[in-house]
Every structure is written in structure tokens, then in C-alpha cells.
Amino acid sequence: MSELDVIKSQITYLQVWLGIMVVTDISLFGWLVTNAGVAPLRLVLGCSVAAIAITAGIFFLHRRIERHITSLREL
């Protein structure tokens, strides 16, 4: 495999995980909005922490994908 093919494969793999993280994040926020008033406090706090962590993960994964795309320009 050439270096270009390896980087393209890595970008595709990372994009799959980015999509999974986005769907999970949307689901967490949706659950939080609909159940914030009726769910126990520990569940609301846990969901909030998870949503914040996944949102941060999305941001960092997106930056990593951008760096891979930038490295393609140099090839």
C-alpha cells in the first residue's frame, strides 16, 4: 500500500468513529432534554458528564482528521 492509501484509509476509519460519536452525542443530549426534570440527579449528572466528554472527543477527533487531510496536501 502506498502512503497515500494508508492515510486515506486512516481518514475513513476516523470519520466512521466521528459519525458514531456524533450520533451518540445527539442521543445523549436528546435524553437529557427530555428527562432532565424526571430522572434522578445522578443520571442527569452522569449524562451531562458523558455528553461533555463525547463533545470534547468529537472536537479533538475532528482536528485529527483535519491534520491528516492537511498532510495529504503535502504529498
N, CA, C and O atoms as a Maestro MAE file, in Angstrom:
{
 s_m_m2io_version
 :::
 2.0.0
}

f_m_ct {
 s_m_title
 :::
 protein
 m_atom[300] {
  # First column is atom index #
  i_m_mmod_type
  r_m_x_coord
  r_m_y_coord
  r_m_z_coord
  i_m_residue_number
  s_m_chain_name
  s_m_pdb_residue_name
  s_m_pdb_atom_name
  i_m_atomic_number
  :::
  1 25 0.834 -1.182 0.000 1 A "MET " " N  " 7
  2 3 0.000 0.000 0.000 1 A "MET " " CA " 6
  3 2 0.878 1.245 0.000 1 A "MET " " C  " 6
  4 15 1.889 1.308 0.699 1 A "MET " " O  " 8
  5 25 0.485 2.206 -0.774 2 A "SER " " N  " 7
  6 3 1.241 3.446 -0.781 2 A "SER " " CA " 6
  7 2 0.871 4.275 0.447 2 A "SER " " C  " 6
  8 15 -0.134 4.025 1.113 2 A "SER " " O  " 8
  9 25 1.706 5.258 0.719 3 A "GLU " " N  " 7
  10 3 1.461 6.123 1.878 3 A "GLU " " CA " 6
  11 2 0.133 6.872 1.729 3 A "GLU " " C  " 6
  12 15 -0.578 7.086 2.711 3 A "GLU " " O  " 8
  13 25 -0.188 7.259 0.519 4 A "LEU " " N  " 7
  14 3 -1.447 7.958 0.252 4 A "LEU " " CA " 6
  15 2 -2.646 7.074 0.597 4 A "LEU " " C  " 6
  16 15 -3.606 7.535 1.214 4 A "LEU " " O  " 8
  17 25 -2.586 5.809 0.198 5 A "ASP " " N  " 7
  18 3 -3.687 4.886 0.500 5 A "ASP " " CA " 6
  19 2 -3.833 4.651 1.995 5 A "ASP " " C  " 6
  20 15 -4.950 4.531 2.499 5 A "ASP " " O  " 8
  21 25 -2.722 4.584 2.702 6 A "VAL " " N  " 7
  22 3 -2.762 4.381 4.151 6 A "VAL " " CA " 6
  23 2 -3.427 5.570 4.828 6 A "VAL " " C  " 6
  24 15 -4.276 5.391 5.701 6 A "VAL " " O  " 8
  25 25 -3.051 6.777 4.436 7 A "ILE " " N  " 7
  26 3 -3.634 7.978 5.048 7 A "ILE " " CA " 6
  27 2 -5.124 8.072 4.723 7 A "ILE " " C  " 6
  28 15 -5.923 8.435 5.586 7 A "ILE " " O  " 8
  29 25 -5.498 7.749 3.495 8 A "LYS " " N  " 7
  30 3 -6.919 7.769 3.132 8 A "LYS " " CA " 6
  31 2 -7.706 6.760 3.965 8 A "LYS " " C  " 6
  32 15 -8.818 7.052 4.404 8 A "LYS " " O  " 8
  33 25 -7.141 5.590 4.180 9 A "SER " " N  " 7
  34 3 -7.810 4.576 4.996 9 A "SER " " CA " 6
  35 2 -7.953 5.039 6.437 9 A "SER " " C  " 6
  36 15 -8.986 4.814 7.067 9 A "SER " " O  " 8
  37 25 -6.921 5.685 6.960 10 A "GLN " " N  " 7
  38 3 -6.988 6.206 8.324 10 A "GLN " " CA " 6
  39 2 -8.065 7.282 8.441 10 A "GLN " " C  " 6
  40 15 -8.814 7.312 9.418 10 A "GLN " " O  " 8
  41 25 -8.139 8.152 7.461 11 A "ILE " " N  " 7
  42 3 -9.156 9.211 7.474 11 A "ILE " " CA " 6
  43 2 -10.553 8.601 7.444 11 A "ILE " " C  " 6
  44 15 -11.435 9.036 8.184 11 A "ILE " " O  " 8
  45 25 -10.759 7.606 6.603 12 A "THR " " N  " 7
  46 3 -12.067 6.953 6.520 12 A "THR " " CA " 6
  47 2 -12.430 6.297 7.843 12 A "THR " " C  " 6
  48 15 -13.564 6.419 8.307 12 A "THR " " O  " 8
  49 25 -11.476 5.603 8.451 13 A "TYR " " N  " 7
  50 3 -11.708 4.943 9.738 13 A "TYR " " CA " 6
  51 2 -12.060 5.967 10.812 13 A "TYR " " C  " 6
  52 15 -12.984 5.749 11.597 13 A "TYR " " O  " 8
  53 25 -11.336 7.075 10.853 14 A "LEU " " N  " 7
  54 3 -11.614 8.117 11.840 14 A "LEU " " CA " 6
  55 2 -12.969 8.772 11.596 14 A "LEU " " C  " 6
  56 15 -13.659 9.139 12.546 14 A "LEU " " O  " 8
  57 25 -13.353 8.919 10.338 15 A "GLN " " N  " 7
  58 3 -14.654 9.511 10.026 15 A "GLN " " CA " 6
  59 2 -15.800 8.613 10.481 15 A "GLN " " C  " 6
  60 15 -16.849 9.105 10.896 15 A "GLN " " O  " 8
  61 25 -15.604 7.306 10.403 16 A "VAL " " N  " 7
  62 3 -16.627 6.382 10.905 16 A "VAL " " CA " 6
  63 2 -16.820 6.596 12.402 16 A "VAL " " C  " 6
  64 15 -17.951 6.695 12.877 16 A "VAL " " O  " 8
  65 25 -15.717 6.667 13.143 17 A "TRP " " N  " 7
  66 3 -15.817 6.878 14.588 17 A "TRP " " CA " 6
  67 2 -16.369 8.254 14.919 17 A "TRP " " C  " 6
  68 15 -17.083 8.416 15.909 17 A "TRP " " O  " 8
  69 25 -16.046 9.237 14.106 18 A "LEU " " N  " 7
  70 3 -16.612 10.569 14.315 18 A "LEU " " CA " 6
  71 2 -18.134 10.525 14.165 18 A "LEU " " C  " 6
  72 15 -18.856 11.125 14.962 18 A "LEU " " O  " 8
  73 25 -18.610 9.828 13.165 19 A "GLY " " N  " 7
  74 3 -20.051 9.687 12.972 19 A "GLY " " CA " 6
  75 2 -20.723 8.981 14.138 19 A "GLY " " C  " 6
  76 15 -21.798 9.389 14.577 19 A "GLY " " O  " 8
  77 25 -20.099 7.927 14.639 20 A "ILE " " N  " 7
  78 3 -20.643 7.209 15.792 20 A "ILE " " CA " 6
  79 2 -20.700 8.121 17.007 20 A "ILE " " C  " 6
  80 15 -21.678 8.109 17.754 20 A "ILE " " O  " 8
  81 25 -19.659 8.906 17.201 21 A "MET " " N  " 7
  82 3 -19.625 9.815 18.347 21 A "MET " " CA " 6
  83 2 -20.688 10.907 18.221 21 A "MET " " C  " 6
  84 15 -21.304 11.285 19.218 21 A "MET " " O  " 8
  85 25 -20.905 11.411 17.025 22 A "VAL " " N  " 7
  86 3 -21.917 12.457 16.821 22 A "VAL " " CA " 6
  87 2 -23.314 11.907 17.115 22 A "VAL " " C  " 6
  88 15 -24.111 12.567 17.782 22 A "VAL " " O  " 8
  89 25 -23.611 10.715 16.627 23 A "VAL " " N  " 7
  90 3 -24.923 10.113 16.884 23 A "VAL " " CA " 6
  91 2 -25.109 9.864 18.381 23 A "VAL " " C  " 6
  92 15 -26.188 10.111 18.920 23 A "VAL " " O  " 8
  93 25 -24.073 9.382 19.048 24 A "THR " " N  " 7
  94 3 -24.146 9.154 20.489 24 A "THR " " CA " 6
  95 2 -24.368 10.460 21.230 24 A "THR " " C  " 6
  96 15 -25.165 10.520 22.167 24 A "THR " " O  " 8
  97 25 -23.668 11.500 20.815 25 A "ASP " " N  " 7
  98 3 -23.799 12.808 21.458 25 A "ASP " " CA " 6
  99 2 -25.215 13.367 21.285 25 A "ASP " " C  " 6
  100 15 -25.795 13.894 22.234 25 A "ASP " " O  " 8
  101 25 -25.758 13.256 20.098 26 A "ILE " " N  " 7
  102 3 -27.122 13.726 19.849 26 A "ILE " " CA " 6
  103 2 -28.112 12.947 20.714 26 A "ILE " " C  " 6
  104 15 -29.046 13.525 21.271 26 A "ILE " " O  " 8
  105 25 -27.906 11.651 20.823 27 A "SER " " N  " 7
  106 3 -28.796 10.830 21.648 27 A "SER " " CA " 6
  107 2 -28.714 11.219 23.114 27 A "SER " " C  " 6
  108 15 -29.736 11.298 23.795 27 A "SER " " O  " 8
  109 25 -27.508 11.461 23.601 28 A "LEU " " N  " 7
  110 3 -27.351 11.871 24.996 28 A "LEU " " CA " 6
  111 2 -28.029 13.209 25.266 28 A "LEU " " C  " 6
  112 15 -28.732 13.365 26.264 28 A "LEU " " O  " 8
  113 25 -27.817 14.170 24.376 29 A "PHE " " N  " 7
  114 3 -28.457 15.475 24.561 29 A "PHE " " CA " 6
  115 2 -29.980 15.354 24.471 29 A "PHE " " C  " 6
  116 15 -30.699 16.015 25.221 29 A "PHE " " O  " 8
  117 25 -30.467 14.527 23.571 30 A "GLY " " N  " 7
  118 3 -31.907 14.319 23.466 30 A "GLY " " CA " 6
  119 2 -32.485 13.710 24.731 30 A "GLY " " C  " 6
  120 15 -33.534 14.137 25.214 30 A "GLY " " O  " 8
  121 25 -31.792 12.703 25.269 31 A "TRP " " N  " 7
  122 3 -32.253 12.095 26.517 31 A "TRP " " CA " 6
  123 2 -32.223 13.117 27.639 31 A "TRP " " C  " 6
  124 15 -33.143 13.187 28.454 31 A "TRP " " O  " 8
  125 25 -31.166 13.904 27.675 32 A "LEU " " N  " 7
  126 3 -31.021 14.900 28.736 32 A "LEU " " CA " 6
  127 2 -32.138 15.939 28.675 32 A "LEU " " C  " 6
  128 15 -32.683 16.321 29.710 32 A "LEU " " O  " 8
  129 25 -32.479 16.393 27.491 33 A "VAL " " N  " 7
  130 3 -33.532 17.401 27.342 33 A "VAL " " CA " 6
  131 2 -34.893 16.830 27.745 33 A "VAL " " C  " 6
  132 15 -35.681 17.508 28.404 33 A "VAL " " O  " 8
  133 25 -35.164 15.603 27.355 34 A "THR " " N  " 7
  134 3 -36.486 15.042 27.636 34 A "THR " " CA " 6
  135 2 -36.637 14.523 29.063 34 A "THR " " C  " 6
  136 15 -37.754 14.465 29.576 34 A "THR " " O  " 8
  137 25 -35.537 14.146 29.713 35 A "ASN " " N  " 7
  138 3 -35.641 13.520 31.030 35 A "ASN " " CA " 6
  139 2 -34.987 14.302 32.157 35 A "ASN " " C  " 6
  140 15 -34.884 13.791 33.272 35 A "ASN " " O  " 8
  141 25 -34.551 15.500 31.906 36 A "ALA " " N  " 7
  142 3 -33.831 16.258 32.936 36 A "ALA " " CA " 6
  143 2 -34.689 16.512 34.168 36 A "ALA " " C  " 6
  144 15 -34.169 16.538 35.284 36 A "ALA " " O  " 8
  145 25 -35.980 16.695 33.990 37 A "GLY " " N  " 7
  146 3 -36.845 17.004 35.124 37 A "GLY " " CA " 6
  147 2 -37.343 15.798 35.895 37 A "GLY " " C  " 6
  148 15 -37.747 15.927 37.050 37 A "GLY " " O  " 8
  149 25 -37.320 14.628 35.273 38 A "VAL " " N  " 7
  150 3 -37.897 13.451 35.925 38 A "VAL " " CA " 6
  151 2 -36.863 12.409 36.336 38 A "VAL " " C  " 6
  152 15 -37.157 11.559 37.177 38 A "VAL " " O  " 8
  153 25 -35.687 12.451 35.778 39 A "ALA " " N  " 7
  154 3 -34.659 11.453 36.081 39 A "ALA " " CA " 6
  155 2 -33.956 11.795 37.393 39 A "ALA " " C  " 6
  156 15 -33.896 12.958 37.791 39 A "ALA " " O  " 8
  157 25 -33.427 10.775 38.055 40 A "PRO " " N  " 7
  158 3 -32.642 11.040 39.269 40 A "PRO " " CA " 6
  159 2 -31.423 11.906 38.951 40 A "PRO " " C  " 6
  160 15 -30.887 11.877 37.843 40 A "PRO " " O  " 8
  161 25 -31.008 12.664 39.937 41 A "LEU " " N  " 7
  162 3 -29.909 13.611 39.746 41 A "LEU " " CA " 6
  163 2 -28.635 12.925 39.274 41 A "LEU " " C  " 6
  164 15 -27.920 13.465 38.430 41 A "LEU " " O  " 8
  165 25 -28.341 11.744 39.804 42 A "ARG " " N  " 7
  166 3 -27.099 11.056 39.409 42 A "ARG " " CA " 6
  167 2 -27.114 10.688 37.929 42 A "ARG " " C  " 6
  168 15 -26.071 10.731 37.278 42 A "ARG " " O  " 8
  169 25 -28.270 10.328 37.388 43 A "LEU " " N  " 7
  170 3 -28.353 10.026 35.960 43 A "LEU " " CA " 6
  171 2 -28.184 11.282 35.115 43 A "LEU " " C  " 6
  172 15 -27.518 11.261 34.080 43 A "LEU " " O  " 8
  173 25 -28.785 12.361 35.558 44 A "VAL " " N  " 7
  174 3 -28.658 13.627 34.825 44 A "VAL " " CA " 6
  175 2 -27.205 14.089 34.839 44 A "VAL " " C  " 6
  176 15 -26.681 14.521 33.812 44 A "VAL " " O  " 8
  177 25 -26.555 14.000 35.993 45 A "LEU " " N  " 7
  178 3 -25.145 14.393 36.080 45 A "LEU " " CA " 6
  179 2 -24.264 13.470 35.245 45 A "LEU " " C  " 6
  180 15 -23.357 13.934 34.555 45 A "LEU " " O  " 8
  181 25 -24.527 12.178 35.306 46 A "GLY " " N  " 7
  182 3 -23.750 11.234 34.504 46 A "GLY " " CA " 6
  183 2 -23.901 11.479 33.017 46 A "GLY " " C  " 6
  184 15 -22.927 11.438 32.265 46 A "GLY " " O  " 8
  185 25 -25.124 11.732 32.604 47 A "CYS " " N  " 7
  186 3 -25.379 12.021 31.195 47 A "CYS " " CA " 6
  187 2 -24.707 13.325 30.778 47 A "CYS " " C  " 6
  188 15 -24.172 13.430 29.675 47 A "CYS " " O  " 8
  189 25 -24.737 14.311 31.661 48 A "SER " " N  " 7
  190 3 -24.096 15.598 31.358 48 A "SER " " CA " 6
  191 2 -22.593 15.433 31.190 48 A "SER " " C  " 6
  192 15 -22.000 15.974 30.257 48 A "SER " " O  " 8
  193 25 -21.985 14.685 32.095 49 A "VAL " " N  " 7
  194 3 -20.539 14.450 32.012 49 A "VAL " " CA " 6
  195 2 -20.204 13.678 30.737 49 A "VAL " " C  " 6
  196 15 -19.240 14.004 30.045 49 A "VAL " " O  " 8
  197 25 -20.999 12.660 30.431 50 A "ALA " " N  " 7
  198 3 -20.759 11.876 29.217 50 A "ALA " " CA " 6
  199 2 -20.919 12.735 27.964 50 A "ALA " " C  " 6
  200 15 -20.123 12.625 27.031 50 A "ALA " " O  " 8
  201 25 -21.936 13.582 27.938 51 A "ALA " " N  " 7
  202 3 -22.158 14.442 26.770 51 A "ALA " " CA " 6
  203 2 -21.012 15.430 26.591 51 A "ALA " " C  " 6
  204 15 -20.573 15.682 25.468 51 A "ALA " " O  " 8
  205 25 -20.529 15.988 27.695 52 A "ILE " " N  " 7
  206 3 -19.399 16.919 27.616 52 A "ILE " " CA " 6
  207 2 -18.149 16.196 27.131 52 A "ILE " " C  " 6
  208 15 -17.417 16.716 26.289 52 A "ILE " " O  " 8
  209 25 -17.900 14.995 27.660 53 A "ALA " " N  " 7
  210 3 -16.714 14.230 27.261 53 A "ALA " " CA " 6
  211 2 -16.779 13.841 25.786 53 A "ALA " " C  " 6
  212 15 -15.781 13.950 25.072 53 A "ALA " " O  " 8
  213 25 -17.927 13.396 25.333 54 A "ILE " " N  " 7
  214 3 -18.051 12.997 23.928 54 A "ILE " " CA " 6
  215 2 -17.958 14.207 23.010 54 A "ILE " " C  " 6
  216 15 -17.378 14.115 21.928 54 A "ILE " " O  " 8
  217 25 -18.520 15.339 23.423 55 A "THR " " N  " 7
  218 3 -18.402 16.562 22.624 55 A "THR " " CA " 6
  219 2 -16.940 16.978 22.496 55 A "THR " " C  " 6
  220 15 -16.500 17.374 21.417 55 A "THR " " O  " 8
  221 25 -16.193 16.892 23.585 56 A "ALA " " N  " 7
  222 3 -14.758 17.200 23.530 56 A "ALA " " CA " 6
  223 2 -14.038 16.202 22.632 56 A "ALA " " C  " 6
  224 15 -13.156 16.581 21.862 56 A "ALA " " O  " 8
  225 25 -14.409 14.933 22.728 57 A "GLY " " N  " 7
  226 3 -13.810 13.919 21.865 57 A "GLY " " CA " 6
  227 2 -14.083 14.178 20.396 57 A "GLY " " C  " 6
  228 15 -13.211 13.970 19.552 57 A "GLY " " O  " 8
  229 25 -15.289 14.631 20.087 58 A "ILE " " N  " 7
  230 3 -15.635 14.973 18.703 58 A "ILE " " CA " 6
  231 2 -14.738 16.097 18.203 58 A "ILE " " C  " 6
  232 15 -14.229 16.050 17.083 58 A "ILE " " O  " 8
  233 25 -14.552 17.100 19.041 59 A "PHE " " N  " 7
  234 3 -13.709 18.233 18.656 59 A "PHE " " CA " 6
  235 2 -12.279 17.779 18.359 59 A "PHE " " C  " 6
  236 15 -11.709 18.144 17.331 59 A "PHE " " O  " 8
  237 25 -11.706 16.985 19.259 60 A "PHE " " N  " 7
  238 3 -10.321 16.549 19.071 60 A "PHE " " CA " 6
  239 2 -10.176 15.576 17.901 60 A "PHE " " C  " 6
  240 15 -9.177 15.618 17.184 60 A "PHE " " O  " 8
  241 25 -11.156 14.706 17.704 61 A "LEU " " N  " 7
  242 3 -11.103 13.790 16.571 61 A "LEU " " CA " 6
  243 2 -11.225 14.551 15.255 61 A "LEU " " C  " 6
  244 15 -10.556 14.217 14.277 61 A "LEU " " O  " 8
  245 25 -12.074 15.568 15.230 62 A "HIS " " N  " 7
  246 3 -12.205 16.398 14.031 62 A "HIS " " CA " 6
  247 2 -10.875 17.088 13.705 62 A "HIS " " C  " 6
  248 15 -10.473 17.152 12.543 62 A "HIS " " O  " 8
  249 25 -10.206 17.598 14.723 63 A "ARG " " N  " 7
  250 3 -8.905 18.239 14.489 63 A "ARG " " CA " 6
  251 2 -7.887 17.236 13.965 63 A "ARG " " C  " 6
  252 15 -7.066 17.573 13.113 63 A "ARG " " O  " 8
  253 25 -7.934 16.009 14.467 64 A "ARG " " N  " 7
  254 3 -7.008 14.978 13.994 64 A "ARG " " CA " 6
  255 2 -7.268 14.655 12.522 64 A "ARG " " C  " 6
  256 15 -6.328 14.492 11.743 64 A "ARG " " O  " 8
  257 25 -8.541 14.564 12.147 65 A "ILE " " N  " 7
  258 3 -8.878 14.311 10.746 65 A "ILE " " CA " 6
  259 2 -8.392 15.462 9.871 65 A "ILE " " C  " 6
  260 15 -7.866 15.233 8.782 65 A "ILE " " O  " 8
  261 25 -8.563 16.694 10.336 66 A "GLU " " N  " 7
  262 3 -8.075 17.851 9.570 66 A "GLU " " CA " 6
  263 2 -6.567 17.787 9.372 66 A "GLU " " C  " 6
  264 15 -6.070 18.120 8.296 66 A "GLU " " O  " 8
  265 25 -5.834 17.363 10.395 67 A "ARG " " N  " 7
  266 3 -4.375 17.246 10.254 67 A "ARG " " CA " 6
  267 2 -4.010 16.194 9.216 67 A "ARG " " C  " 6
  268 15 -3.067 16.385 8.448 67 A "ARG " " O  " 8
  269 25 -4.746 15.087 9.184 68 A "HIS " " N  " 7
  270 3 -4.484 14.064 8.169 68 A "HIS " " CA " 6
  271 2 -4.766 14.604 6.770 68 A "HIS " " C  " 6
  272 15 -4.009 14.341 5.836 68 A "HIS " " O  " 8
  273 25 -5.842 15.351 6.627 69 A "ILE " " N  " 7
  274 3 -6.176 15.923 5.320 69 A "ILE " " CA " 6
  275 2 -5.115 16.933 4.897 69 A "ILE " " C  " 6
  276 15 -4.741 16.991 3.726 69 A "ILE " " O  " 8
  277 25 -4.633 17.722 5.843 70 A "THR " " N  " 7
  278 3 -3.569 18.680 5.539 70 A "THR " " CA " 6
  279 2 -2.302 17.958 5.096 70 A "THR " " C  " 6
  280 15 -1.596 18.426 4.203 70 A "THR " " O  " 8
  281 25 -2.016 16.820 5.720 71 A "SER " " N  " 7
  282 3 -0.820 16.070 5.327 71 A "SER " " CA " 6
  283 2 -0.961 15.509 3.915 71 A "SER " " C  " 6
  284 15 0.044 15.267 3.247 71 A "SER " " O  " 8
  285 25 -2.189 15.299 3.452 72 A "LEU " " N  " 7
  286 3 -2.391 14.838 2.076 72 A "LEU " " CA " 6
  287 2 -1.993 15.906 1.066 72 A "LEU " " C  " 6
  288 15 -1.528 15.591 -0.029 72 A "LEU " " O  " 8
  289 25 -2.175 17.154 1.434 73 A "ARG " " N  " 7
  290 3 -1.804 18.241 0.521 73 A "ARG " " CA " 6
  291 2 -0.302 18.272 0.277 73 A "ARG " " C  " 6
  292 15 0.155 18.709 -0.779 73 A "ARG " " O  " 8
  293 25 0.457 17.809 1.255 74 A "GLU " " N  " 7
  294 3 1.913 17.838 1.129 74 A "GLU " " CA " 6
  295 2 2.435 16.717 0.243 74 A "GLU " " C  " 6
  296 15 3.578 16.777 -0.211 74 A "GLU " " O  " 8
  297 25 1.620 15.694 -0.012 75 A "LEU " " N  " 7
  298 3 2.082 14.559 -0.824 75 A "LEU " " CA " 6
  299 2 2.023 14.851 -2.293 75 A "LEU " " C  " 6
  300 15 2.377 13.998 -3.106 75 A "LEU " " O  " 8
  :::
 }
 m_bond[299] {
  # First column is bond index #
  i_m_from
  i_m_to
  i_m_order
  :::
  1 1 2 1
  2 2 3 1
  3 3 4 2
  4 3 5 1
  5 5 6 1
  6 6 7 1
  7 7 8 2
  8 7 9 1
  9 9 10 1
  10 10 11 1
  11 11 12 2
  12 11 13 1
  13 13 14 1
  14 14 15 1
  15 15 16 2
  16 15 17 1
  17 17 18 1
  18 18 19 1
  19 19 20 2
  20 19 21 1
  21 21 22 1
  22 22 23 1
  23 23 24 2
  24 23 25 1
  25 25 26 1
  26 26 27 1
  27 27 28 2
  28 27 29 1
  29 29 30 1
  30 30 31 1
  31 31 32 2
  32 31 33 1
  33 33 34 1
  34 34 35 1
  35 35 36 2
  36 35 37 1
  37 37 38 1
  38 38 39 1
  39 39 40 2
  40 39 41 1
  41 41 42 1
  42 42 43 1
  43 43 44 2
  44 43 45 1
  45 45 46 1
  46 46 47 1
  47 47 48 2
  48 47 49 1
  49 49 50 1
  50 50 51 1
  51 51 52 2
  52 51 53 1
  53 53 54 1
  54 54 55 1
  55 55 56 2
  56 55 57 1
  57 57 58 1
  58 58 59 1
  59 59 60 2
  60 59 61 1
  61 61 62 1
  62 62 63 1
  63 63 64 2
  64 63 65 1
  65 65 66 1
  66 66 67 1
  67 67 68 2
  68 67 69 1
  69 69 70 1
  70 70 71 1
  71 71 72 2
  72 71 73 1
  73 73 74 1
  74 74 75 1
  75 75 76 2
  76 75 77 1
  77 77 78 1
  78 78 79 1
  79 79 80 2
  80 79 81 1
  81 81 82 1
  82 82 83 1
  83 83 84 2
  84 83 85 1
  85 85 86 1
  86 86 87 1
  87 87 88 2
  88 87 89 1
  89 89 90 1
  90 90 91 1
  91 91 92 2
  92 91 93 1
  93 93 94 1
  94 94 95 1
  95 95 96 2
  96 95 97 1
  97 97 98 1
  98 98 99 1
  99 99 100 2
  100 99 101 1
  101 101 102 1
  102 102 103 1
  103 103 104 2
  104 103 105 1
  105 105 106 1
  106 106 107 1
  107 107 108 2
  108 107 109 1
  109 109 110 1
  110 110 111 1
  111 111 112 2
  112 111 113 1
  113 113 114 1
  114 114 115 1
  115 115 116 2
  116 115 117 1
  117 117 118 1
  118 118 119 1
  119 119 120 2
  120 119 121 1
  121 121 122 1
  122 122 123 1
  123 123 124 2
  124 123 125 1
  125 125 126 1
  126 126 127 1
  127 127 128 2
  128 127 129 1
  129 129 130 1
  130 130 131 1
  131 131 132 2
  132 131 133 1
  133 133 134 1
  134 134 135 1
  135 135 136 2
  136 135 137 1
  137 137 138 1
  138 138 139 1
  139 139 140 2
  140 139 141 1
  141 141 142 1
  142 142 143 1
  143 143 144 2
  144 143 145 1
  145 145 146 1
  146 146 147 1
  147 147 148 2
  148 147 149 1
  149 149 150 1
  150 150 151 1
  151 151 152 2
  152 151 153 1
  153 153 154 1
  154 154 155 1
  155 155 156 2
  156 155 157 1
  157 157 158 1
  158 158 159 1
  159 159 160 2
  160 159 161 1
  161 161 162 1
  162 162 163 1
  163 163 164 2
  164 163 165 1
  165 165 166 1
  166 166 167 1
  167 167 168 2
  168 167 169 1
  169 169 170 1
  170 170 171 1
  171 171 172 2
  172 171 173 1
  173 173 174 1
  174 174 175 1
  175 175 176 2
  176 175 177 1
  177 177 178 1
  178 178 179 1
  179 179 180 2
  180 179 181 1
  181 181 182 1
  182 182 183 1
  183 183 184 2
  184 183 185 1
  185 185 186 1
  186 186 187 1
  187 187 188 2
  188 187 189 1
  189 189 190 1
  190 190 191 1
  191 191 192 2
  192 191 193 1
  193 193 194 1
  194 194 195 1
  195 195 196 2
  196 195 197 1
  197 197 198 1
  198 198 199 1
  199 199 200 2
  200 199 201 1
  201 201 202 1
  202 202 203 1
  203 203 204 2
  204 203 205 1
  205 205 206 1
  206 206 207 1
  207 207 208 2
  208 207 209 1
  209 209 210 1
  210 210 211 1
  211 211 212 2
  212 211 213 1
  213 213 214 1
  214 214 215 1
  215 215 216 2
  216 215 217 1
  217 217 218 1
  218 218 219 1
  219 219 220 2
  220 219 221 1
  221 221 222 1
  222 222 223 1
  223 223 224 2
  224 223 225 1
  225 225 226 1
  226 226 227 1
  227 227 228 2
  228 227 229 1
  229 229 230 1
  230 230 231 1
  231 231 232 2
  232 231 233 1
  233 233 234 1
  234 234 235 1
  235 235 236 2
  236 235 237 1
  237 237 238 1
  238 238 239 1
  239 239 240 2
  240 239 241 1
  241 241 242 1
  242 242 243 1
  243 243 244 2
  244 243 245 1
  245 245 246 1
  246 246 247 1
  247 247 248 2
  248 247 249 1
  249 249 250 1
  250 250 251 1
  251 251 252 2
  252 251 253 1
  253 253 254 1
  254 254 255 1
  255 255 256 2
  256 255 257 1
  257 257 258 1
  258 258 259 1
  259 259 260 2
  260 259 261 1
  261 261 262 1
  262 262 263 1
  263 263 264 2
  264 263 265 1
  265 265 266 1
  266 266 267 1
  267 267 268 2
  268 267 269 1
  269 269 270 1
  270 270 271 1
  271 271 272 2
  272 271 273 1
  273 273 274 1
  274 274 275 1
  275 275 276 2
  276 275 277 1
  277 277 278 1
  278 278 279 1
  279 279 280 2
  280 279 281 1
  281 281 282 1
  282 282 283 1
  283 283 284 2
  284 283 285 1
  285 285 286 1
  286 286 287 1
  287 287 288 2
  288 287 289 1
  289 289 290 1
  290 290 291 1
  291 291 292 2
  292 291 293 1
  293 293 294 1
  294 294 295 1
  295 295 296 2
  296 295 297 1
  297 297 298 1
  298 298 299 1
  299 299 300 2
  :::
 }
}
